[in-house]
Amino acid sequence: MLHVLGLPTDINSSFLRGPALAPPRIRLMHTQGSANASAEDGTLISWPGVLTDLGDLTLDSANPEYVHQRIREAARAHLRQGGRLICLGGDHSISFPVIDEHAVVHPGLHVLHFDAHGDLYQDFDGNRYSHASPFARLMETGRIASLTQIGIRTLTAHQREQSARYGVRTVEMKDFHSGTLPSLDGPLYISVDLDVLDPG
């Protein structure tokens, strides 16, 4: 069973706010009737049924460490029971606790990350939990078998250094084509930031 969990926080965004409003709006795509729930092979992907909606986690604190721990505990609770999680953000800082808990449960985890940004800053504006830093935090744990980033458009010199330091495979958007998708053998976590489609 796939569980959908909303993580409505954007306290770690360095610029504009808004991603905290996303989980219920993403769910609207399922309920507003603009599409149907049939996959190309005819599989019906819907809730209830294939998906169970766990609602949104209450994340009403402005303390990054507290929010991080709440997300980690929620992910752990579902994963340790054998569930599979689809998490709806929220800014991209949610990725660190969610993916790290997956890596604990699924040793040898590979991460495939679609994003316009590498999110590899050691910290951003002094915030180690920033939305610009989750993949640096992940790679520090030593629990990730590999990190492949697809669609990157904005690698700074610091992020290039971080990428080399952690052995990240980066496919910048200017170099992307369907043949650049890697073959990864083992457990896989896919993280998508929608700005990979449109950085504006």
ChimeraX commands (.cxc) that place a marker at each C-alpha (Angstrom):
marker #1 position 0.00,0.00,0.00 radius 0.5
marker #1 position 1.20,3.49,-0.86 radius 0.5
marker #1 position 0.65,6.18,1.73 radius 0.5
marker #1 position 0.42,9.87,0.84 radius 0.5
marker #1 position 1.61,12.27,3.54 radius 0.5
marker #1 position 1.48,16.06,3.27 radius 0.5
marker #1 position 4.35,18.02,4.81 radius 0.5
marker #1 position 3.12,21.62,4.70 radius 0.5
marker #1 position 6.14,23.68,5.69 radius 0.5
marker #1 position 8.19,26.37,4.00 radius 0.5
marker #1 position 10.02,27.78,7.02 radius 0.5
marker #1 position 13.33,26.83,5.40 radius 0.5
marker #1 position 12.68,28.71,2.15 radius 0.5
marker #1 position 15.22,31.47,1.64 radius 0.5
marker #1 position 13.05,33.69,-0.57 radius 0.5
marker #1 position 9.28,33.56,-1.07 radius 0.5
marker #1 position 6.79,31.53,0.96 radius 0.5
marker #1 position 4.04,29.37,-0.55 radius 0.5
marker #1 position 5.14,25.72,-0.69 radius 0.5
marker #1 position 3.42,25.07,2.66 radius 0.5
marker #1 position 0.12,25.52,0.82 radius 0.5
marker #1 position 0.95,22.85,-1.75 radius 0.5
marker #1 position -0.23,19.48,-0.32 radius 0.5
marker #1 position -3.99,20.19,-0.42 radius 0.5
marker #1 position -3.62,21.85,-3.81 radius 0.5
marker #1 position -1.78,18.84,-5.22 radius 0.5
marker #1 position -4.62,16.65,-3.97 radius 0.5
marker #1 position -7.08,18.81,-5.92 radius 0.5
marker #1 position -5.64,17.37,-9.14 radius 0.5
marker #1 position -7.12,14.04,-8.06 radius 0.5
marker #1 position -10.53,15.35,-7.08 radius 0.5
marker #1 position -11.30,18.21,-9.48 radius 0.5
marker #1 position -12.07,16.03,-12.49 radius 0.5
marker #1 position -9.50,17.47,-14.90 radius 0.5
marker #1 position -8.03,13.98,-15.48 radius 0.5
marker #1 position -8.73,10.37,-14.68 radius 0.5
marker #1 position -6.74,7.98,-12.49 radius 0.5
marker #1 position -5.88,5.40,-15.15 radius 0.5
marker #1 position -2.23,4.74,-15.96 radius 0.5
marker #1 position -1.12,3.93,-19.52 radius 0.5
marker #1 position -1.29,0.18,-18.85 radius 0.5
marker #1 position -4.84,0.47,-17.46 radius 0.5
marker #1 position -3.88,0.33,-13.78 radius 0.5
marker #1 position -6.19,2.45,-11.67 radius 0.5
marker #1 position -4.14,4.70,-9.38 radius 0.5
marker #1 position -6.55,6.15,-6.89 radius 0.5
marker #1 position -7.39,6.54,-3.24 radius 0.5
marker #1 position -8.93,4.78,-1.53 radius 0.5
marker #1 position -7.51,1.70,-3.14 radius 0.5
marker #1 position -3.91,1.90,-4.29 radius 0.5
marker #1 position -3.25,5.09,-2.29 radius 0.5
marker #1 position -4.12,5.85,1.31 radius 0.5
marker #1 position -4.11,9.53,2.23 radius 0.5
marker #1 position -2.64,10.11,5.68 radius 0.5
marker #1 position -3.52,13.80,5.58 radius 0.5
marker #1 position -1.09,16.56,6.46 radius 0.5
marker #1 position 1.37,16.46,9.32 radius 0.5
marker #1 position 0.95,19.40,11.70 radius 0.5
marker #1 position 4.09,21.50,11.30 radius 0.5
marker #1 position 3.16,24.79,12.93 radius 0.5
marker #1 position 6.52,25.62,14.47 radius 0.5
marker #1 position 9.11,28.08,13.13 radius 0.5
marker #1 position 11.93,25.99,14.64 radius 0.5
marker #1 position 13.74,24.13,11.81 radius 0.5
marker #1 position 15.15,21.42,14.09 radius 0.5
marker #1 position 11.74,20.70,15.62 radius 0.5
marker #1 position 10.06,20.49,12.20 radius 0.5
marker #1 position 12.85,18.25,10.93 radius 0.5
marker #1 position 12.37,15.88,13.89 radius 0.5
marker #1 position 8.57,15.77,13.48 radius 0.5
marker #1 position 8.96,14.81,9.81 radius 0.5
marker #1 position 11.57,12.17,10.67 radius 0.5
marker #1 position 9.35,10.60,13.34 radius 0.5
marker #1 position 6.32,10.51,11.02 radius 0.5
marker #1 position 8.31,8.92,8.19 radius 0.5
marker #1 position 9.84,6.39,10.58 radius 0.5
marker #1 position 6.46,5.38,11.98 radius 0.5
marker #1 position 5.07,4.48,8.55 radius 0.5
marker #1 position 8.20,2.95,7.05 radius 0.5
marker #1 position 8.88,0.67,10.01 radius 0.5
marker #1 position 5.41,-0.82,9.50 radius 0.5
marker #1 position 6.32,-1.75,5.93 radius 0.5
marker #1 position 4.48,1.11,4.27 radius 0.5
marker #1 position 5.63,3.12,1.26 radius 0.5
marker #1 position 5.48,6.89,1.38 radius 0.5
marker #1 position 4.76,9.54,-1.20 radius 0.5
marker #1 position 5.44,12.86,0.53 radius 0.5
marker #1 position 3.97,16.12,-0.72 radius 0.5
marker #1 position 5.95,19.25,0.19 radius 0.5
marker #1 position 6.52,21.82,1.33 radius 0.5
marker #1 position 9.92,23.26,0.52 radius 0.5
marker #1 position 12.68,20.85,-0.41 radius 0.5
marker #1 position 14.13,20.78,3.11 radius 0.5
marker #1 position 11.64,17.99,3.85 radius 0.5
marker #1 position 13.76,15.67,1.71 radius 0.5
marker #1 position 16.53,15.19,4.26 radius 0.5
marker #1 position 14.53,13.59,7.10 radius 0.5
marker #1 position 12.23,11.67,4.73 radius 0.5
marker #1 position 14.98,10.19,2.54 radius 0.5
marker #1 position 17.28,9.52,5.48 radius 0.5
marker #1 position 14.58,7.44,7.17 radius 0.5
marker #1 position 14.14,5.52,3.90 radius 0.5
marker #1 position 17.91,4.89,3.84 radius 0.5
marker #1 position 17.77,3.44,7.36 radius 0.5
marker #1 position 14.98,1.03,6.40 radius 0.5
marker #1 position 16.37,0.27,2.91 radius 0.5
marker #1 position 20.18,-0.07,3.08 radius 0.5
marker #1 position 21.96,0.68,-0.18 radius 0.5
marker #1 position 19.39,3.33,-1.15 radius 0.5
marker #1 position 19.98,5.22,-4.40 radius 0.5
marker #1 position 18.49,8.71,-4.80 radius 0.5
marker #1 position 17.35,10.09,-8.15 radius 0.5
marker #1 position 16.79,13.82,-7.76 radius 0.5
marker #1 position 15.04,15.95,-10.42 radius 0.5
marker #1 position 15.59,19.65,-9.77 radius 0.5
marker #1 position 16.82,22.91,-11.28 radius 0.5
marker #1 position 19.02,23.31,-8.18 radius 0.5
marker #1 position 21.56,20.97,-6.60 radius 0.5
marker #1 position 20.49,21.77,-2.99 radius 0.5
marker #1 position 24.01,20.87,-1.88 radius 0.5
marker #1 position 24.98,24.00,0.08 radius 0.5
marker #1 position 26.84,23.26,3.30 radius 0.5
marker #1 position 24.39,25.76,4.77 radius 0.5
marker #1 position 22.44,28.65,3.31 radius 0.5
marker #1 position 22.16,31.95,5.17 radius 0.5
marker #1 position 23.50,30.09,8.20 radius 0.5
marker #1 position 20.67,27.50,8.12 radius 0.5
marker #1 position 21.86,23.88,7.88 radius 0.5
marker #1 position 18.22,22.83,7.39 radius 0.5
marker #1 position 17.69,25.20,4.45 radius 0.5
marker #1 position 15.84,24.10,1.34 radius 0.5
marker #1 position 19.20,24.67,-0.39 radius 0.5
marker #1 position 21.01,22.10,1.79 radius 0.5
marker #1 position 19.07,18.81,2.17 radius 0.5
marker #1 position 21.25,16.76,-0.16 radius 0.5
marker #1 position 24.43,17.88,1.60 radius 0.5
marker #1 position 22.89,16.67,4.88 radius 0.5
marker #1 position 21.94,13.37,3.25 radius 0.5
marker #1 position 25.38,12.73,1.81 radius 0.5
marker #1 position 26.99,13.48,5.17 radius 0.5
marker #1 position 25.20,10.50,6.71 radius 0.5
marker #1 position 27.07,7.96,4.59 radius 0.5
marker #1 position 23.82,6.01,4.18 radius 0.5
marker #1 position 23.16,6.92,0.54 radius 0.5
marker #1 position 24.59,4.49,-2.03 radius 0.5
marker #1 position 24.44,7.12,-4.78 radius 0.5
marker #1 position 22.92,10.49,-5.59 radius 0.5
marker #1 position 22.10,11.32,-9.21 radius 0.5
marker #1 position 20.81,14.81,-9.96 radius 0.5
marker #1 position 18.97,15.47,-13.22 radius 0.5
marker #1 position 18.03,18.84,-14.73 radius 0.5
marker #1 position 20.35,21.07,-12.72 radius 0.5
marker #1 position 20.65,24.60,-14.10 radius 0.5
marker #1 position 22.33,26.60,-11.33 radius 0.5
marker #1 position 25.47,24.91,-10.01 radius 0.5
marker #1 position 27.57,27.47,-8.19 radius 0.5
marker #1 position 31.29,26.92,-7.58 radius 0.5
marker #1 position 30.51,25.82,-4.01 radius 0.5
marker #1 position 27.92,23.29,-5.16 radius 0.5
marker #1 position 30.33,21.92,-7.78 radius 0.5
marker #1 position 32.84,21.39,-4.97 radius 0.5
marker #1 position 30.18,19.70,-2.86 radius 0.5
marker #1 position 29.15,17.52,-5.78 radius 0.5
marker #1 position 32.74,16.37,-6.29 radius 0.5
marker #1 position 33.24,15.88,-2.55 radius 0.5
marker #1 position 30.26,13.52,-2.27 radius 0.5
marker #1 position 30.63,11.78,-5.64 radius 0.5
marker #1 position 27.30,13.08,-6.96 radius 0.5
marker #1 position 26.44,12.27,-10.56 radius 0.5
marker #1 position 25.06,15.48,-12.09 radius 0.5
marker #1 position 23.28,15.78,-15.41 radius 0.5
marker #1 position 22.75,19.46,-16.08 radius 0.5
marker #1 position 19.64,20.42,-18.05 radius 0.5
marker #1 position 21.76,21.57,-21.00 radius 0.5
marker #1 position 23.14,18.01,-21.25 radius 0.5
marker #1 position 19.91,16.12,-20.58 radius 0.5
marker #1 position 18.26,13.68,-22.97 radius 0.5
marker #1 position 16.37,10.46,-22.29 radius 0.5
marker #1 position 19.52,8.37,-22.66 radius 0.5
marker #1 position 21.14,10.17,-19.73 radius 0.5
marker #1 position 18.83,8.55,-17.18 radius 0.5
marker #1 position 20.97,6.14,-15.17 radius 0.5
marker #1 position 20.41,2.47,-14.49 radius 0.5
marker #1 position 20.39,2.12,-10.71 radius 0.5
marker #1 position 20.36,-1.33,-9.14 radius 0.5
marker #1 position 18.84,-1.52,-5.68 radius 0.5
marker #1 position 16.32,0.42,-3.59 radius 0.5
marker #1 position 15.47,3.77,-5.19 radius 0.5
marker #1 position 14.01,7.01,-3.86 radius 0.5
marker #1 position 12.86,9.63,-6.38 radius 0.5
marker #1 position 12.73,13.29,-5.34 radius 0.5
marker #1 position 11.13,15.87,-7.64 radius 0.5
marker #1 position 11.21,19.65,-7.35 radius 0.5
marker #1 position 8.79,21.07,-9.91 radius 0.5
marker #1 position 11.21,23.80,-10.92 radius 0.5
marker #1 position 13.05,21.13,-12.89 radius 0.5
marker #1 position 10.23,21.67,-15.43 radius 0.5
marker #1 position 10.16,25.45,-15.19 radius 0.5
marker #1 position 12.73,27.29,-13.06 radius 0.5
marker #1 position 10.53,30.42,-13.14 radius 0.5
marker link #1:1,2 radius 0.2
marker link #1:2,3 radius 0.2
marker link #1:3,4 radius 0.2
marker link #1:4,5 radius 0.2
marker link #1:5,6 radius 0.2
marker link #1:6,7 radius 0.2
marker link #1:7,8 radius 0.2
marker link #1:8,9 radius 0.2
marker link #1:9,10 radius 0.2
marker link #1:10,11 radius 0.2
marker link #1:11,12 radius 0.2
marker link #1:12,13 radius 0.2
marker link #1:13,14 radius 0.2
marker link #1:14,15 radius 0.2
marker link #1:15,16 radius 0.2
marker link #1:16,17 radius 0.2
marker link #1:17,18 radius 0.2
marker link #1:18,19 radius 0.2
marker link #1:19,20 radius 0.2
marker link #1:20,21 radius 0.2
marker link #1:21,22 radius 0.2
marker link #1:22,23 radius 0.2
marker link #1:23,24 radius 0.2
marker link #1:24,25 radius 0.2
marker link #1:25,26 radius 0.2
marker link #1:26,27 radius 0.2
marker link #1:27,28 radius 0.2
marker link #1:28,29 radius 0.2
marker link #1:29,30 radius 0.2
marker link #1:30,31 radius 0.2
marker link #1:31,32 radius 0.2
marker link #1:32,33 radius 0.2
marker link #1:33,34 radius 0.2
marker link #1:34,35 radius 0.2
marker link #1:35,36 radius 0.2
marker link #1:36,37 radius 0.2
marker link #1:37,38 radius 0.2
marker link #1:38,39 radius 0.2
marker link #1:39,40 radius 0.2
marker link #1:40,41 radius 0.2
marker link #1:41,42 radius 0.2
marker link #1:42,43 radius 0.2
marker link #1:43,44 radius 0.2
marker link #1:44,45 radius 0.2
marker link #1:45,46 radius 0.2
marker link #1:46,47 radius 0.2
marker link #1:47,48 radius 0.2
marker link #1:48,49 radius 0.2
marker link #1:49,50 radius 0.2
marker link #1:50,51 radius 0.2
marker link #1:51,52 radius 0.2
marker link #1:52,53 radius 0.2
marker link #1:53,54 radius 0.2
marker link #1:54,55 radius 0.2
marker link #1:55,56 radius 0.2
marker link #1:56,57 radius 0.2
marker link #1:57,58 radius 0.2
marker link #1:58,59 radius 0.2
marker link #1:59,60 radius 0.2
marker link #1:60,61 radius 0.2
marker link #1:61,62 radius 0.2
marker link #1:62,63 radius 0.2
marker link #1:63,64 radius 0.2
marker link #1:64,65 radius 0.2
marker link #1:65,66 radius 0.2
marker link #1:66,67 radius 0.2
marker link #1:67,68 radius 0.2
marker link #1:68,69 radius 0.2
marker link #1:69,70 radius 0.2
marker link #1:70,71 radius 0.2
marker link #1:71,72 radius 0.2
marker link #1:72,73 radius 0.2
marker link #1:73,74 radius 0.2
marker link #1:74,75 radius 0.2
marker link #1:75,76 radius 0.2
marker link #1:76,77 radius 0.2
marker link #1:77,78 radius 0.2
marker link #1:78,79 radius 0.2
marker link #1:79,80 radius 0.2
marker link #1:80,81 radius 0.2
marker link #1:81,82 radius 0.2
marker link #1:82,83 radius 0.2
marker link #1:83,84 radius 0.2
marker link #1:84,85 radius 0.2
marker link #1:85,86 radius 0.2
marker link #1:86,87 radius 0.2
marker link #1:87,88 radius 0.2
marker link #1:88,89 radius 0.2
marker link #1:89,90 radius 0.2
marker link #1:90,91 radius 0.2
marker link #1:91,92 radius 0.2
marker link #1:92,93 radius 0.2
marker link #1:93,94 radius 0.2
marker link #1:94,95 radius 0.2
marker link #1:95,96 radius 0.2
marker link #1:96,97 radius 0.2
marker link #1:97,98 radius 0.2
marker link #1:98,99 radius 0.2
marker link #1:99,100 radius 0.2
marker link #1:100,101 radius 0.2
marker link #1:101,102 radius 0.2
marker link #1:102,103 radius 0.2
marker link #1:103,104 radius 0.2
marker link #1:104,105 radius 0.2
marker link #1:105,106 radius 0.2
marker link #1:106,107 radius 0.2
marker link #1:107,108 radius 0.2
marker link #1:108,109 radius 0.2
marker link #1:109,110 radius 0.2
marker link #1:110,111 radius 0.2
marker link #1:111,112 radius 0.2
marker link #1:112,113 radius 0.2
marker link #1:113,114 radius 0.2
marker link #1:114,115 radius 0.2
marker link #1:115,116 radius 0.2
marker link #1:116,117 radius 0.2
marker link #1:117,118 radius 0.2
marker link #1:118,119 radius 0.2
marker link #1:119,120 radius 0.2
marker link #1:120,121 radius 0.2
marker link #1:121,122 radius 0.2
marker link #1:122,123 radius 0.2
marker link #1:123,124 radius 0.2
marker link #1:124,125 radius 0.2
marker link #1:125,126 radius 0.2
marker link #1:126,127 radius 0.2
marker link #1:127,128 radius 0.2
marker link #1:128,129 radius 0.2
marker link #1:129,130 radius 0.2
marker link #1:130,131 radius 0.2
marker link #1:131,132 radius 0.2
marker link #1:132,133 radius 0.2
marker link #1:133,134 radius 0.2
marker link #1:134,135 radius 0.2
marker link #1:135,136 radius 0.2
marker link #1:136,137 radius 0.2
marker link #1:137,138 radius 0.2
marker link #1:138,139 radius 0.2
marker link #1:139,140 radius 0.2
marker link #1:140,141 radius 0.2
marker link #1:141,142 radius 0.2
marker link #1:142,143 radius 0.2
marker link #1:143,144 radius 0.2
marker link #1:144,145 radius 0.2
marker link #1:145,146 radius 0.2
marker link #1:146,147 radius 0.2
marker link #1:147,148 radius 0.2
marker link #1:148,149 radius 0.2
marker link #1:149,150 radius 0.2
marker link #1:150,151 radius 0.2
marker link #1:151,152 radius 0.2
marker link #1:152,153 radius 0.2
marker link #1:153,154 radius 0.2
marker link #1:154,155 radius 0.2
marker link #1:155,156 radius 0.2
marker link #1:156,157 radius 0.2
marker link #1:157,158 radius 0.2
marker link #1:158,159 radius 0.2
marker link #1:159,160 radius 0.2
marker link #1:160,161 radius 0.2
marker link #1:161,162 radius 0.2
marker link #1:162,163 radius 0.2
marker link #1:163,164 radius 0.2
marker link #1:164,165 radius 0.2
marker link #1:165,166 radius 0.2
marker link #1:166,167 radius 0.2
marker link #1:167,168 radius 0.2
marker link #1:168,169 radius 0.2
marker link #1:169,170 radius 0.2
marker link #1:170,171 radius 0.2
marker link #1:171,172 radius 0.2
marker link #1:172,173 radius 0.2
marker link #1:173,174 radius 0.2
marker link #1:174,175 radius 0.2
marker link #1:175,176 radius 0.2
marker link #1:176,177 radius 0.2
marker link #1:177,178 radius 0.2
marker link #1:178,179 radius 0.2
marker link #1:179,180 radius 0.2
marker link #1:180,181 radius 0.2
marker link #1:181,182 radius 0.2
marker link #1:182,183 radius 0.2
marker link #1:183,184 radius 0.2
marker link #1:184,185 radius 0.2
marker link #1:185,186 radius 0.2
marker link #1:186,187 radius 0.2
marker link #1:187,188 radius 0.2
marker link #1:188,189 radius 0.2
marker link #1:189,190 radius 0.2
marker link #1:190,191 radius 0.2
marker link #1:191,192 radius 0.2
marker link #1:192,193 radius 0.2
marker link #1:193,194 radius 0.2
marker link #1:194,195 radius 0.2
marker link #1:195,196 radius 0.2
marker link #1:196,197 radius 0.2
marker link #1:197,198 radius 0.2
marker link #1:198,199 radius 0.2
marker link #1:199,200 radius 0.2
view
